[in-house]
Amino acid sequence: MKRCLLMLSCLLPLYSCFAMGENNSQTDNEAVYLFSYFHDNGQDGLHLAFSANGLTWTALKNDESFLKPQVGSKLMRDPSICRGPDGVFHMVWTTGWWDRGIGVAHSKDLVNWSEQQFLEVMKNEPNAKNCWAPELFYDEATETFLVFWSTTIPGRFPETELSKDDNNHRVYYVSTRDFKTFSDTALFLDPGFNVIDAFMAKDEANGRYVLFIKNETKAPKAEKNIRVTFSDKATGPWGPVSAPITGNYWAEGPAALCIKGKWLVYFDMYRDRKYGAVLSNDLITWKDISDQVRLPAGIKHGTTFKADRTILEALNK
């Protein structure tokens, strides 16, 4: 299943553009970077890693779980964490392969979590097969949280449906201000192909929103690559989808950071059982830097976000 970082020509410029060393103790004055992810099938819950430079990541708590899943089918896959304007962290995740809802929880410090809730986002779609890779995004322009995920509803998009037994995903969403009242579920993205693993970020330099997605097309030619699309509003409509920004390998689960104007997009090279990354300074031209990033072994489909150093200190305790 299953926000902004990175185009440079060699390793030395890559490091100098961040003005940081590889040592994770050298945090900048603004933030450190955290990565939420899962292991295996997601049965043991939330894992976290941190980085000072976006390149070298270190697992926290000896790579043990910070939170065990308790709702739905009791998995915690694809954990997505977003911090609200009041400083509270909110998380959504995939609770099971064939659940028609997602998990939701909240925390002030990423250590102590609220009671987990099962949000039945597809309860009004009795034929919906699943809810995969939910993501959270806080839109400052509307002071609203968006929750979006991928679902297959057999017969809904027949032009790309191989069979009624196969998956044919589109991205759906709900919005909320308080995680108590939610909008009705609506279609978020139909790019004209089977799509999963949407991840949104704000391109502050150009005043637009960026959506990274996985092309999940299976036939007549399997795609399995990461692409990007843009919009003037967080809820779309979204513009034309780009050509693949990843290479000749299968990739999914994009997550992005923007550090000093450079965009780095991480992704799960799931066939190769490792993580990769691409770098851009304009969101148009991309360079593969997979050999320059280091992430914990066994990491699966996570998301990236900023946190201040006091949060990291609490996690380290």
C-alpha positions, 0 to 999 in steps of 0.5 A: 500500500500505501511534505518537501526535499530535492536536483544536484549533480554530485554528493558535495553540492547535495550536502552543502545545499542543506548546510548540514553535516551527516551527523544527526546531532547537528540539528538546525535552529528550526526543526529536525525531521521525523519519519513515521513508518511500519514493519512487516504487516503493520501488526506491531504499530508505529515506528519513528526515525529522525534526521537532521539533514534529510539524508541519514535517518536513525530509528528511535527507541531501538526501532521498537513500536511507539503505539500498538494498533487497537482498531479495525483489523488491528494493523497500523500500516502507512502511518501519516502524522500531521501537526496542527496549529495548536501543536497537537499531532494527529495520525491516520493509518490503514487498519487492515487490508479490507477495512472500509475505514481508517484509524485516527489518534492524537498526541501532544508529544508522539509518546502519549496517545489518545484512544484510537478511533475507527473512522468509517469513511466509506460507510456509505459505499457498501461495495467499497473494498478497502481504504488504503494509505490514508494521509493527513494535510493541514490547509492553512488557507482554510484552517481545515484538515484533509484526510485522503486515501485510496479505495476501489469501488467495483464498477465505478471506473469501468474504463480502467477496470481489468475485472471486478475482482481486481483493484481499481483505485481512486483517491477519496477524502473528507475534511474536518476542523476538529476531528469530531465532525467530518464532511461527506466522503467525496472523490479527491483525484481521478487521474484516469488510471489506477492510483494509490499512495497520494501525499500532499505538500505546499509549494510555498515558493509558488503558492500552490499545492503538490500531490505525489501519487503512485501510478498503480496501472497493471495492464497492458503495461505495469507502471508502478512509478511516482508522479506529481500533479499541482493545484491552486487549492488543497482540494483541487482540481488537480492539473495534468499528471507528470511523467514518472519522476522515479526510475526503472524500478517499482516504487510506491509510498512517496513522502516529501520534505522541502529543505532550504528550497530543495525537494526530496521525495522518498519512496519504497522500492518494494521489490528491491526491499529498500528505500529510494529518493529523488531530488529536485529544485524545481519540482520538474527535473529530478535526480535519483539519489537513492545511493545517498540516503540511509534509512532503517532496515525494513522500513515500509511506507512512511511519511515525513514531517517536521518537529522541534527539538523538544519533541525529539528529546522526549522521544529519545527519553 
